[in-house]
Amino acid sequence: MILTTVVVGMKLEAWIVRQPGIRVIRGVNGSMLAALLAHTDVVRDCRGFISFGVAGGLAPNLRPGTWIVGSEILYGEARFGTHKLWSKNILARMPNAIYGTIAGASAPIAQPDAKRAMQIETGAVAVDMESHIVANVAMAHGLPMVAARVIIDPAEHALPRAAVVSLCSNGTIDIASRLPSPCRS
């Protein structure tokens, strides 16, 4: 029996969390991830979900490498609570982590002005593209969920153009999409 399903966006994140007894689901876009998570077999033998991976910083002064454990997940008008005891246990193992709200987005929030606006509007400390999908599926099936995310870009910095890359369907980075093409003028 699978006890926990860990949901990630990228192949490297999946490699980090892979271990016996853990199902890892990797989705590279929102609709693909939602479809994977809604599959009956995933929910039937799952006791809870962890949304794991990288996030963008929204709160000022959060440095890259800062861990965020989600107190709640926001997406539009929806608010999803995370499992309090499970979050507390993660925080006990990560004493420098910040317990705060994570906002969901369907695309990277790349510019400082957009990050600042999202932080003011939501009060969230971080933003990612998977936690809200995981939270929605968990809530629909009465399953607990938590989110553990590490900041990769602080609120006051723009994401470099090369960092806003396309992902292949297998969760790897599509490097070719970033290279100049002799066919493009």
C-alpha positions as CSV (number, residue, x, y, z in Angstrom):
1,M,0.0,0.0,0.0
2,I,1.2,3.5,-0.9
3,L,1.2,5.7,2.2
4,T,2.1,9.0,0.6
5,T,2.0,10.5,-2.8
6,V,4.6,13.2,-3.5
7,V,3.8,15.5,-6.3
8,V,6.6,17.4,-8.1
9,G,6.9,19.4,-11.3
10,M,10.4,18.5,-12.5
11,K,12.4,15.3,-13.0
12,L,15.1,16.4,-10.6
13,E,12.6,16.9,-7.8
14,A,11.2,13.4,-8.4
15,W,14.7,11.9,-8.1
16,I,15.2,13.7,-4.8
17,V,12.1,12.2,-3.1
18,R,12.0,8.8,-4.7
19,Q,12.1,6.0,-2.1
20,P,10.2,2.8,-1.2
21,G,6.6,3.4,-0.1
22,I,6.4,6.7,-1.8
23,R,4.6,7.2,-5.1
24,V,6.0,10.2,-7.0
25,I,3.8,11.9,-9.5
26,R,5.4,14.4,-11.9
27,G,3.3,16.8,-13.9
28,V,4.6,19.4,-16.1
29,N,1.5,21.5,-16.6
30,G,-1.6,22.1,-14.6
31,S,-4.1,20.1,-16.7
32,M,-1.8,17.1,-17.1
33,L,-1.1,17.1,-13.3
34,A,-4.8,17.4,-12.4
35,A,-5.6,14.5,-14.7
36,L,-2.8,12.3,-13.2
37,L,-3.9,13.1,-9.7
38,A,-7.6,12.5,-10.4
39,H,-6.9,9.0,-11.6
40,T,-8.8,6.5,-9.4
41,D,-5.7,4.3,-8.7
42,V,-3.8,7.3,-7.4
43,V,-6.4,8.2,-4.8
44,R,-7.5,4.7,-3.9
45,D,-4.3,3.6,-2.2
46,C,-3.1,7.0,-1.0
47,R,-3.1,8.3,2.6
48,G,-2.0,11.8,1.8
49,F,-0.2,14.1,-0.6
50,I,2.9,16.2,-0.3
51,S,3.6,19.0,-2.8
52,F,7.4,19.2,-3.0
53,G,9.8,21.3,-5.1
54,V,10.8,24.8,-5.9
55,A,8.9,28.1,-5.4
56,G,9.2,31.7,-6.2
57,G,9.6,34.1,-3.3
58,L,6.9,36.7,-2.7
59,A,7.7,38.0,0.7
60,P,10.6,40.5,0.7
61,N,14.0,39.2,2.0
62,L,13.4,35.5,1.4
63,R,16.7,34.2,0.1
64,P,17.2,31.3,-2.3
65,G,17.4,28.1,-0.3
66,T,14.8,29.1,2.3
67,W,12.3,26.3,2.9
68,I,8.6,27.1,3.1
69,V,6.1,24.8,4.7
70,G,2.6,25.8,3.5
71,S,0.1,26.8,6.2
72,E,-2.5,27.1,3.5
73,I,-2.6,27.1,-0.3
74,L,-4.4,29.9,-2.2
75,Y,-5.6,29.9,-5.8
76,G,-7.9,32.7,-6.9
77,E,-10.7,32.7,-4.3
78,A,-10.0,29.2,-3.2
79,R,-8.3,28.5,0.2
80,F,-7.0,25.1,1.0
81,G,-5.8,24.3,4.5
82,T,-2.8,22.0,5.0
83,H,-2.6,19.2,7.5
84,K,-1.5,20.9,10.8
85,L,0.1,18.0,12.5
86,W,1.9,16.8,9.4
87,S,3.2,20.4,8.8
88,K,4.3,20.6,12.4
89,N,6.3,17.4,12.0
90,I,8.0,18.7,8.9
91,L,8.8,22.0,10.6
92,A,10.4,20.2,13.6
93,R,12.8,18.6,11.1
94,M,13.5,21.8,9.3
95,P,13.9,24.4,12.1
96,N,14.8,27.2,9.8
97,A,11.8,26.7,7.5
98,I,9.1,29.4,7.3
99,Y,5.4,28.4,7.9
100,G,3.4,30.5,5.6
101,T,0.8,30.8,2.8
102,I,1.7,29.5,-0.6
103,A,-0.1,31.0,-3.6
104,G,-0.8,29.0,-6.8
105,A,-0.1,30.2,-10.3
106,S,-0.6,28.7,-13.7
107,A,2.6,30.2,-15.0
108,P,5.9,31.5,-13.5
109,I,5.6,34.8,-11.8
110,A,8.9,36.2,-13.2
111,Q,8.9,40.0,-12.6
112,P,9.4,41.8,-9.2
113,D,6.4,44.0,-9.8
114,A,4.2,41.0,-10.4
115,K,5.6,39.2,-7.3
116,R,5.0,42.3,-5.2
117,A,1.5,42.6,-6.4
118,M,0.7,39.0,-5.7
119,Q,2.2,39.2,-2.2
120,I,0.1,42.3,-1.4
121,E,-3.1,40.8,-2.9
122,T,-2.7,37.4,-1.2
123,G,-0.4,37.8,1.8
124,A,1.4,34.7,0.5
125,V,5.1,34.3,1.1
126,A,5.8,32.1,-1.9
127,V,4.2,31.0,-5.2
128,D,4.3,27.7,-7.1
129,M,2.5,26.0,-9.9
130,E,1.5,22.6,-8.4
131,S,0.4,23.0,-4.7
132,H,-3.0,24.4,-5.5
133,I,-3.7,21.5,-7.9
134,V,-2.6,19.0,-5.2
135,A,-4.6,20.7,-2.6
136,N,-7.8,20.7,-4.7
137,V,-7.5,16.9,-5.4
138,A,-6.7,16.2,-1.8
139,M,-9.7,18.2,-0.6
140,A,-12.0,16.6,-3.2
141,H,-11.1,13.1,-1.8
142,G,-10.9,14.0,1.9
143,L,-7.1,13.4,2.0
144,P,-4.5,15.4,4.0
145,M,-1.9,17.4,2.1
146,V,1.2,19.4,3.0
147,A,3.5,21.5,0.9
148,A,7.3,21.8,1.3
149,R,8.9,24.2,-1.1
150,V,12.3,25.8,-1.4
151,I,12.7,29.4,-2.7
152,I,14.7,29.6,-5.9
153,D,14.2,33.2,-6.8
154,P,13.7,36.1,-4.3
155,A,10.8,38.5,-4.7
156,E,13.1,41.4,-5.6
157,H,14.8,39.7,-8.6
158,A,13.4,38.9,-12.0
159,L,13.7,35.4,-13.1
160,P,16.3,35.2,-15.9
161,R,14.8,34.6,-19.3
162,A,16.6,31.2,-19.5
163,A,15.0,30.1,-16.2
164,V,11.5,30.5,-17.7
165,V,11.9,27.4,-19.9
166,S,9.6,24.9,-21.4
167,L,9.4,21.5,-19.8
168,C,9.2,18.4,-21.9
169,S,6.4,15.9,-21.2
170,N,8.9,13.7,-19.2
171,G,9.6,16.5,-16.7
172,T,13.1,17.5,-18.1
173,I,14.0,20.9,-19.4
174,D,13.6,21.5,-23.1
175,I,17.0,23.0,-23.7
176,A,16.5,23.1,-27.4
177,S,13.7,25.6,-27.0
178,R,16.2,28.1,-25.5
179,L,18.8,27.7,-28.3
180,P,18.9,30.0,-31.3
181,S,17.3,28.4,-34.4
182,P,18.7,28.9,-37.9
183,C,15.1,28.7,-39.0
184,R,14.0,31.8,-37.0
185,S,14.9,35.2,-38.4
